[in-house]
Amino acid sequence: MAREKMRSFLRSPAALHNLNIEQSNVRDFLDSWLERRRPRLADKTWRSYESIIRVHLKTHLGNLDPAKVTSLNVSNALAAMKLTTGERTRELAYIILKSAFRKINPDLLADVDKPKPKKKPINPWNAEQSEKFLGSLGAESHELSAFFRLALTSGARQGELIALSHDDLNLRTGDMRVRQKWNEKAAALEAPKTRRSTRSIDLSVRTVDALRQYRADLKLRLESMRKNRLRKITAEIHALRNDPAKSSTSRGVTLDQCEKALKELNATSPFFFAQIVSDRFGEKVTQQPLDPRNLSKSMEEAMSKAGVPIIRFHDLRHTFATLGLSADVSPKVMADILGHASVQITLDLYSHVMPGMQQTAVDAIDAKLLEAAKNLDQPDAAGRSGDQAAA
């Protein structure tokens, strides 16, 4: 009763007008809220929130007094947004307002319908399709075979896999540490999606073997690349020095370019999965991670060759989760491996697997009961049944 009275008071105009709100309009109020929240938000989330506040919420609510904003104001703003943006953006606008006004008007959105975007369909492979894809990669010694195997057997996100450093993969103990991700749009490393996304994942024996093979093959490839580059650089320098009057060779190579290439000859990638590109001196390793666009193209070509359904890269993560849950792995364990903020996210995402898991569970329990019943009916050495012996 006391709690309800307090909530009623907080909803009253008198309480809202007497709140100590430094900002006189929603525009400044939301800016202040976002600045306070920034240390706790992932970079991608912060950029998304900042854009929604700047483009939409300030447009529709910016001039209002924070203490006087009503549910009708919010409903009208979300309705207006529907004309120019999608349901996911409207849902995030709802989430922003609910969080921002939580302390000054906790029931502001109580009567506002939350936008519900359509969920993207999940298209996981089954075990046979997964093995067929991996087998096809191995048969042709695909240079990204280990990368795709790791994706399919760890459930890690693409950005997390791309960002892996040499120290993040311990092939002696067989585990992988996820501590950062690659943001393609920002072209930079950043913190994982959520606090739970920072995690350690145990790897299977076959995955560790594939990673070791990748590392050994890469070492040989880099050695060959350096020899070829050195030969071409030396030839260009020789041509320039034989004819001092020329500022560049017939291929347009200058002495400065040759000297720079020599300095970078022994460069190594900070990432476990190295990006290799070609220039006028041949192949070289870069300081950048794998290009997600090239990964998608390579994956699509590999799927076509393997004769498996075409899926998105993120569906490899869904495949891992679906296979794990179908094999009776605990949803809590799967949530930890996937880096979900809560086990509820795992249950909601993969609810299509749950009916089968429930049937497996009840069958297992029934089997235990049946075994116990047989033991009770089994006569002992004295010819008594189990329940008679117990008596």
Secondary structure by P-SEA (a helix, b strand, c coil): caaaaaaaaaacaaaaaacccccccaaaaaaaaaaaacccccaaaaaaaaaaaaccccccccccccccccaaaaaaaaaaacccccaaaaaaaaaaaaaaacccccccccccccccccccbbbbbcaaaaaaaaaaaaaacccaaaaaaaaaaccccaaaaaaccccccccccccccccbbbbcccccccccccccccbbbbbcaaaaaaaaaaaaaaaaaaaaaaaaaaaaaaaaaaaaaaccccccccccccaaaaaaaaaacccccccccccccccccccccccccccaaaaaaaaaaaaaaacccccccaaaaaaaaaaaaaacccaaaaaaaaccccaaaaaaacccaaaaaaaaaaaaaaaaaaaaaaaaacccccccccccccc
